Amino acid sequence: MKKIIAVFLSVLLVCCTAACSAPESANGKKITVCLDWTPNTNHTGLYVALAKGYYADAGLDVTLVQPPENGATQACAAGQAQFAVDAQDTLAPAFSADTPLGVTAVAALVQHNTSGILSKAEQGMDRPAGLEGKTYLTWDSPTELAIMENIVTNDGGDWSKVTRIPNTVTEEAQDVNVNPDHAIWVFYGWGGINAQVNSIDTDFFFFKDLNPVFDYYTPVLIANNDFLANDPQTAKDFLQATELGYLYAAENPDEAAQILIDGDETHSLSGSEALVKASQKYLSEQYVSDAPAWGYIAPERWDGFYAWLYAQALVGKELPAGTGYSNDYLPQ
C-alpha cells in the first residue's frame, strides 16, 4: 500500500482519559482506532466489525480516524487513540529510542509480508540482480535501503550500480509501464493487483521469498500500554470483535469490499471500486493464511527481524526477544 502523504486535517482524534482507559458512552466504552493511511483493504476487518455491529455487541463505541501529522503511533502512545495501525519495521525506532514509546503490537492484520519489487515485464528485473543498471524509486529509508542492498548483493548484483531517485509515485503499475527502467517497492495486494486490474504486464518478486528474515509483520494493530494495563478486558473484547470482522472479510470478500467502500469517509476509494474488490479478494486469503489463528504474531519472525536490524546497526540498541508485541490479548 502507498503511504498517503496528505493528511486529512479535518478529521480530529478523539482524546481519551489521562490514563488512557476506555470511557463510557451511551453506546458503550469509547474506543478510537487511528489508521496508518487512508482506508484500504488492510483495514477492511475494522470496517466490517463496525458495520456488522460486532463492536456494539461487545459493548464498544468504536471510531476509526485518520492519522495526525506526527503519525498514528505517536497518537496512540500519547493516549489520543487506544489502538492504531503501523508496521513492524517502522515501529523499530519507537522501541529503540532512549525513551521508548508506550505501545505494543497486539495483532497482525496480514500474516506475511506481501511487499516486493514491481517492474515492467521482460525488462530483466524479475530478480534482484536485474536492477543493476536500472532505476529504483526510493523513500531513502535506512531500513528500506539496507533490505534492497541485501537482496541485490545476495543475488550477485552490484547495488552501487542501481540508480536511485525519489519515490513520489502513487500509481506504480502505470509508472513502470511508461518508464520501463523503473523498479518500485509495492505491496502486492494493492500495487500488484492494480497492474492486473489495468492489464499492465509486470514482473514482481517478494522479499520474503528471498530472505526469510524479511517476512516481518506489516501491518499490525498496536495498542497504548497504559490502556492495556488499565483495561485489559476491553482490549480483549475489542480484538475479539475485530477478529470477527476480519474472518467475515476472509469469507465474504465482495461484500466486505463494498462495506469498506461505503464506510470510507475520506472518499479516497471513489472511482477505484474494481481495484478495491480485486485487492480484497487477494487479501482475504492473507489475513490468516497459515497462522494458527487470526492476529497471531510468531515470536521467531518478529524477534528475528529485530535481531537483523540490530546486526545492521539500523537501530540504536539491541531489542531483546519479546520486545514490542504480545499475543496475550488475542481471542483464546
JOPE-V326222 format. One record per residue. RES is the residue in one small letter. PHI is phi as a letter, one per 30 degrees, with the letter a starting at -180 (* if undefined). Layout:
RES_PHI ; RES_PHI
This chain:
m_* ; k_d ; k_d ; i_d ; i_d ; a_d ; v_c ; f_d ; l_d ; s_d ; v_c ; l_c ; l_d ; v_d ; c_d ; c_c ; t_d ; a_e ; a_d ; c_h ; s_d ; a_c ; p_d ; e_d ; s_b ; a_d ; n_c ; g_k ; k_d ; k_d ; i_b ; t_c ; v_c ; c_c ; l_d ; d_d ; w_b ; t_d ; p_e ; n_a ; t_d ; n_d ; h_c ; t_e ; g_e ; l_d ; y_d ; v_d ; a_d ; l_d ; a_d ; k_d ; g_i ; y_d ; y_d ; a_d ; d_d ; a_d ; g_i ; l_c ; d_c ; v_c ; t_b ; l_c ; v_b ; q_d ; p_d ; p_d ; e_d ; n_c ; g_j ; a_d ; t_d ; q_d ; a_d ; c_d ; a_d ; a_d ; g_i ; q_d ; a_b ; q_d ; f_b ; a_a ; v_c ; d_a ; a_b ; q_d ; d_d ; t_d ; l_d ; a_e ; p_d ; a_d ; f_c ; s_c ; a_d ; d_e ; t_c ; p_d ; l_d ; g_d ; v_b ; t_b ; a_d ; v_c ; a_a ; a_d ; l_d ; v_b ; q_d ; h_b ; n_d ; t_c ; s_d ; g_a ; i_c ; l_c ; s_b ; k_d ; a_d ; e_i ; q_c ; g_i ; m_c ; d_d ; r_b ; p_e ; a_d ; g_d ; l_d ; e_e ; g_i ; k_c ; t_c ; y_c ; l_d ; t_c ; w_c ; d_i ; s_d ; p_e ; t_d ; e_e ; l_d ; a_d ; i_d ; m_d ; e_d ; n_d ; i_d ; v_d ; t_d ; n_d ; d_c ; g_j ; g_c ; d_c ; w_d ; s_d ; k_c ; v_c ; t_d ; r_c ; i_b ; p_d ; n_c ; t_b ; v_d ; t_c ; e_c ; e_d ; a_d ; q_d ; d_d ; v_d ; n_d ; v_d ; n_c ; p_d ; d_c ; h_d ; a_b ; i_b ; w_d ; v_b ; f_c ; y_e ; g_d ; w_b ; g_d ; g_d ; i_d ; n_e ; a_d ; q_d ; v_d ; n_c ; s_h ; i_c ; d_d ; t_b ; d_c ; f_a ; f_b ; f_d ; f_d ; k_d ; d_d ; l_c ; n_a ; p_e ; v_d ; f_d ; d_d ; y_d ; y_c ; t_a ; p_c ; v_b ; l_c ; i_c ; a_b ; n_d ; n_d ; d_d ; f_d ; l_d ; a_d ; n_d ; d_b ; p_d ; q_d ; t_d ; a_e ; k_d ; d_d ; f_d ; l_d ; q_d ; a_d ; t_d ; e_e ; l_e ; g_d ; y_d ; l_d ; y_d ; a_d ; a_d ; e_d ; n_b ; p_d ; d_d ; e_d ; a_d ; a_d ; q_d ; i_d ; l_d ; i_d ; d_d ; g_d ; d_d ; e_d ; t_d ; h_i ; s_d ; l_c ; s_e ; g_i ; s_c ; e_e ; a_d ; l_d ; v_e ; k_d ; a_d ; s_d ; q_d ; k_e ; y_d ; l_d ; s_e ; e_d ; q_c ; y_d ; v_c ; s_h ; d_c ; a_d ; p_d ; a_a ; w_e ; g_i ; y_d ; i_c ; a_d ; p_e ; e_d ; r_d ; w_d ; d_d ; g_d ; f_d ; y_d ; a_d ; w_d ; l_e ; y_d ; a_d ; q_c ; a_h ; l_c ; v_b ; g_d ; k_a ; e_d ; l_c ; p_d ; a_e ; g_j ; t_d ; g_i ; y_b ; s_a ; n_c ; d_d ; y_c ; l_d ; p_e ; q_c
